Amino acid sequence: MTTAAQPIPLSSVQMIDKSKLKFVHVSEMPEDTYKNFIEAQERFLESRHTSLPDTSNHPAYQPYATVQVDGKVVAQIDNHGWISSSSRHNKAIQGAIEGENSRLNGPNLAANRAEKIAAALGGTVVKADTALTQQSYNATEKIKPMVDYTAMHNDPLYESLLKTKQARTEYIAQQMGQEMTETSTASLETDSSDKTSSDAFLEYMDMTPEERYIMQALAHRGYTKEEFDMLPLEEQEKIMKEIREELREQTQTQTESGQTGFNATNDTAAKQDIVTQIVTITNLLDKQAQIQDDHKRNS
């Protein structure tokens, strides 16, 4: 026994106030959502500028054999083993090759299919002059789809994707910067010195981004700048060496990129900014190491 669904009274239906809906750009969406969107757009864009090369003279696409019945061609098979025939013979041909050895390919597959079709239709196999041996077939260069990267890079959708990726980079950097500020501010506020929280915060805000980087690296290790300065020199050197190695690894990760497809970009300004910051931070690390060496010599 079934019951009909109760209709929804129109009086209970309310319009959605679009002005109260919060618009979230794809660059600010969760990582999985953002990644799936970008990958789908890249596949679509690449497929739009992909074409197959001319195969009319490629050996692997030439005829392997024909199957003839009463002197008439009923099926053609090329060196791949692909079959072409008239619709009137399709059912018989499909039945003939049903359950064939799926491990065969190329001329071996073509020969096997030609023999089965000829046996099913009562015909004969006539091998073509362009038929390849399996060895020759395996040695031929395989045809690959060709992507016109020049046209793709000039596509408005490609430019839109680059802007979305740039917006994502800025969004992530903003989130990281906010977390770093919160962590460092909390560290400053719990400092055991006589500084007030407001003084400590203002001192932090007066720092350069590079100085903040070093301070954050120390905070991740549980040290304030004052606590770090109180450590034995050997321990200070060990920590500074770790920070320097982390910086090198981050540098390599951020600057490594390809020069084709979606990794290609003409935007060298961003890379130059990264390099400039890296040099500045490295100089600060080296300066700190020099101070430690001078202290050793003086002591």
C-alpha positions as CSV (number, residue, x, y, z in Angstrom):
1,M,0.0,0.0,0.0
2,T,1.4,3.4,-0.9
3,T,0.4,6.8,0.2
4,A,0.6,9.9,-2.0
5,A,3.1,12.5,-0.9
6,Q,1.6,15.5,0.8
7,P,1.8,18.6,-1.3
8,I,3.8,21.6,0.0
9,P,1.4,24.6,0.6
10,L,2.6,27.6,-1.4
11,S,1.9,29.8,1.6
12,S,4.8,28.2,3.4
13,V,7.3,28.8,0.6
14,Q,9.6,31.7,1.2
15,M,11.9,33.5,-1.2
16,I,15.6,33.3,-0.5
17,D,17.1,36.7,0.2
18,K,20.1,36.7,-2.0
19,S,21.5,39.8,-0.4
20,K,22.1,37.7,2.8
21,L,24.0,35.0,0.9
22,K,27.8,35.2,1.4
23,F,29.7,34.9,-1.9
24,V,32.9,32.9,-1.5
25,H,35.4,33.0,-4.3
26,V,36.8,29.7,-5.4
27,S,40.3,30.8,-4.3
28,E,39.0,30.9,-0.7
29,M,37.3,27.5,-0.7
30,P,38.5,24.4,1.1
31,E,41.6,22.8,-0.4
32,D,39.8,19.8,-1.9
33,T,37.1,21.9,-3.5
34,Y,39.7,24.4,-4.9
35,K,41.9,21.6,-6.2
36,N,39.1,19.8,-7.9
37,F,37.9,23.0,-9.6
38,I,41.4,23.9,-10.9
39,E,42.0,20.4,-12.2
40,A,38.7,20.3,-14.0
41,Q,39.3,23.7,-15.6
42,E,42.8,22.7,-16.7
43,R,41.6,19.4,-18.3
44,F,38.9,21.3,-20.1
45,L,41.2,24.0,-21.3
46,E,43.9,21.5,-22.4
47,S,41.3,19.4,-24.3
48,R,40.1,22.5,-26.1
49,H,43.6,23.0,-27.6
50,T,44.4,19.4,-28.2
51,S,44.4,17.8,-31.6
52,L,45.6,14.5,-33.1
53,P,48.4,14.6,-35.7
54,D,47.8,13.5,-39.3
55,T,47.8,9.7,-39.4
56,S,47.1,9.2,-43.1
57,N,50.7,8.2,-43.7
58,H,51.5,6.6,-40.4
59,P,52.4,2.9,-40.9
60,A,50.4,1.7,-37.9
61,Y,47.2,3.1,-39.4
62,Q,47.6,1.5,-42.8
63,P,45.5,-1.6,-43.9
64,Y,46.6,-5.0,-42.6
65,A,44.1,-7.1,-44.6
66,T,40.7,-7.4,-46.0
67,V,38.2,-10.2,-45.7
68,Q,36.5,-11.0,-49.1
69,V,33.4,-13.1,-49.8
70,D,32.8,-14.0,-53.4
71,G,35.3,-11.4,-54.5
72,K,33.7,-8.6,-52.5
73,V,35.3,-6.9,-49.5
74,V,33.1,-7.3,-46.4
75,A,35.6,-6.1,-43.8
76,Q,38.8,-4.1,-43.6
77,I,41.3,-4.4,-40.7
78,D,44.2,-2.1,-40.1
79,N,47.5,-2.7,-38.4
80,H,46.0,-1.9,-35.0
81,G,43.4,-4.5,-35.5
82,W,40.6,-2.0,-35.9
83,I,37.7,-3.2,-38.1
84,S,35.6,-1.3,-40.6
85,S,32.7,-2.9,-42.4
86,S,29.2,-2.3,-43.7
87,S,26.3,-2.4,-41.3
88,R,24.8,-5.5,-42.8
89,H,27.8,-7.6,-41.6
90,N,28.3,-6.0,-38.2
91,K,26.3,-8.5,-36.2
92,A,28.1,-11.5,-37.8
93,I,31.5,-9.8,-37.3
94,Q,30.8,-9.0,-33.6
95,G,29.8,-12.6,-33.1
96,A,33.0,-13.9,-34.8
97,I,35.4,-11.9,-32.6
98,E,33.4,-12.4,-29.3
99,G,35.6,-13.9,-26.6
100,E,38.8,-13.2,-28.4
101,N,42.2,-13.1,-26.6
102,S,42.4,-9.7,-25.0
103,R,46.2,-9.8,-24.7
104,L,46.7,-9.5,-28.5
105,N,47.3,-6.2,-30.1
106,G,48.5,-4.7,-33.3
107,P,49.2,-7.1,-36.3
108,N,48.7,-10.2,-34.1
109,L,45.2,-8.9,-33.2
110,A,44.5,-8.0,-36.8
111,A,45.5,-11.4,-38.1
112,N,43.4,-13.2,-35.5
113,R,40.4,-11.1,-36.3
114,A,40.7,-11.5,-40.0
115,E,40.9,-15.3,-39.7
116,K,37.8,-15.5,-37.4
117,I,35.8,-13.1,-39.6
118,A,36.7,-15.1,-42.8
119,A,35.7,-18.4,-41.1
120,A,32.4,-16.9,-39.9
121,L,31.4,-15.4,-43.2
122,G,32.9,-18.1,-45.5
123,G,35.4,-15.7,-47.0
124,T,39.1,-15.4,-47.5
125,V,41.8,-13.2,-46.0
126,V,43.7,-11.0,-48.4
127,K,46.8,-9.5,-46.8
128,A,47.7,-5.9,-47.7
129,D,51.1,-4.7,-48.9
130,T,51.1,-2.3,-46.0
131,A,50.7,-5.0,-43.4
132,L,53.3,-4.8,-40.6
133,T,54.9,-7.5,-38.6
134,Q,54.4,-7.4,-34.8
135,Q,58.0,-6.4,-34.4
136,S,57.8,-3.6,-36.9
137,Y,54.5,-2.4,-35.3
138,N,56.1,-2.3,-31.8
139,A,59.0,-0.3,-33.2
140,T,56.8,2.4,-34.8
141,E,56.5,5.8,-33.0
142,K,53.3,6.0,-31.2
143,I,50.9,8.9,-32.0
144,K,50.3,11.3,-29.2
145,P,47.8,14.1,-28.9
146,M,49.4,17.5,-29.5
147,V,48.6,20.4,-27.3
148,D,49.0,23.9,-28.7
149,Y,50.4,25.6,-25.6
150,T,50.8,28.9,-27.4
151,A,47.1,29.1,-28.2
152,M,46.2,27.8,-24.8
153,H,48.3,30.5,-23.0
154,N,46.4,33.1,-25.1
155,D,43.0,31.7,-24.1
156,P,41.1,34.0,-21.8
157,L,40.3,31.0,-19.6
158,Y,44.0,30.4,-19.0
159,E,44.5,34.0,-17.9
160,S,41.5,33.6,-15.6
161,L,43.0,30.4,-14.1
162,L,46.3,32.2,-13.4
163,K,44.4,35.0,-11.6
164,T,42.6,32.4,-9.6
165,K,45.8,30.7,-8.6
166,Q,47.4,34.1,-7.7
167,A,44.4,34.9,-5.6
168,R,44.7,31.5,-3.9
169,T,48.4,32.2,-3.2
170,E,47.6,35.6,-1.7
171,Y,44.7,34.1,0.4
172,I,47.0,31.3,1.8
173,A,49.7,33.9,2.5
174,Q,47.2,36.1,4.3
175,Q,46.0,33.1,6.4
176,M,49.5,32.2,7.3
177,G,50.4,35.8,8.1
178,Q,47.4,36.0,10.4
179,E,48.4,32.8,12.2
180,M,52.0,34.0,12.5
181,T,50.9,37.4,13.9
182,E,48.6,35.7,16.4
183,T,51.3,33.2,17.5
184,S,54.0,35.9,17.8
185,T,51.7,38.3,19.6
186,A,50.7,35.6,22.1
187,S,54.4,34.9,22.6
188,L,55.1,38.6,23.2
189,E,52.2,39.0,25.6
190,T,53.5,36.1,27.7
191,D,57.1,37.5,27.8
192,S,58.5,37.6,31.3
193,S,60.2,41.0,30.7
194,D,58.9,44.3,32.0
195,K,57.4,45.3,28.6
196,T,53.7,45.9,28.5
197,S,51.7,44.0,25.9
198,S,51.1,47.1,23.8
199,D,54.8,47.9,23.8
200,A,55.7,44.4,22.8
201,F,53.1,44.4,20.0
202,L,54.3,47.8,18.6
203,E,57.8,46.5,18.7
204,Y,56.7,43.4,16.7
205,M,54.8,45.5,14.1
206,D,58.0,47.6,13.6
207,M,59.9,44.6,12.6
208,T,60.5,43.8,8.9
209,P,58.8,40.7,7.4
210,E,62.2,39.0,7.4
211,E,62.8,39.7,11.1
212,R,59.3,38.4,11.8
213,Y,60.1,35.2,9.9
214,I,63.1,34.6,12.2
215,M,61.0,35.5,15.3
216,Q,58.2,33.1,14.2
217,A,60.8,30.3,13.6
218,L,62.0,30.8,17.1
219,A,58.4,30.9,18.4
220,H,57.7,27.5,16.8
221,R,60.6,26.1,18.8
222,G,59.2,27.6,22.0
223,Y,61.6,30.5,22.4
224,T,61.2,34.3,22.5
225,K,64.0,36.4,21.2
226,E,65.1,37.2,24.8
227,E,65.1,33.5,25.7
228,F,67.0,32.6,22.6
229,D,69.7,35.2,23.5
230,M,70.1,33.5,26.9
231,L,70.9,30.1,25.4
232,P,74.4,28.8,25.2
233,L,76.1,29.8,21.9
234,E,76.4,26.2,20.8
235,E,72.6,25.8,21.1
236,Q,72.0,29.1,19.3
237,E,74.2,28.0,16.4
238,K,72.3,24.7,16.2
239,I,68.9,26.5,16.1
240,M,70.1,29.0,13.5
241,K,71.5,26.2,11.3
242,E,68.1,24.5,11.5
243,I,66.3,27.7,10.5
244,R,68.7,28.2,7.6
245,E,68.1,24.6,6.3
246,E,64.3,25.0,6.6
247,L,64.6,28.2,4.6
248,R,66.6,26.5,1.8
249,E,64.0,23.7,1.6
250,Q,61.2,26.2,1.4
251,T,63.1,28.2,-1.2
252,Q,63.5,25.1,-3.4
253,T,59.8,24.1,-3.1
254,Q,58.5,27.6,-3.9
255,T,60.8,28.3,-6.9
256,E,60.8,25.0,-8.6
257,S,58.4,25.0,-11.6
258,G,58.2,23.7,-15.1
259,Q,58.2,25.8,-18.3
260,T,55.3,24.1,-20.3
261,G,51.6,23.6,-19.8
262,F,50.0,25.0,-16.7
263,N,53.4,25.5,-14.9
264,A,54.5,28.0,-17.5
265,T,54.3,31.6,-16.5
266,N,55.8,34.9,-17.5
267,D,55.4,36.4,-14.1
268,T,58.9,36.8,-12.8
269,A,58.1,39.6,-10.4
270,A,56.7,37.2,-7.8
271,K,59.8,35.0,-8.0
272,Q,62.0,38.0,-7.7
273,D,60.2,39.0,-4.5
274,I,60.7,35.6,-3.1
275,V,64.4,35.7,-3.9
276,T,64.8,39.2,-2.4
277,Q,63.1,38.1,0.8
278,I,65.2,34.9,0.9
279,V,68.5,36.9,0.5
280,T,67.4,39.3,3.2
281,I,66.5,36.6,5.7
282,T,69.7,34.7,4.9
283,N,71.7,37.9,5.5
284,L,70.0,38.3,8.9
285,L,70.9,34.7,9.7
286,D,74.5,35.2,8.7
287,K,74.6,38.4,10.8
288,Q,73.4,36.5,13.8
289,A,76.0,33.9,13.2
290,Q,78.7,36.6,12.9
291,I,77.6,38.1,16.3
292,Q,77.9,34.6,17.8
293,D,81.4,34.2,16.4
294,D,82.5,37.6,17.6
295,H,81.2,36.8,21.1
296,K,83.1,33.6,21.1
297,R,86.4,35.4,20.2
298,N,85.9,38.1,22.8
299,S,85.1,35.6,25.5
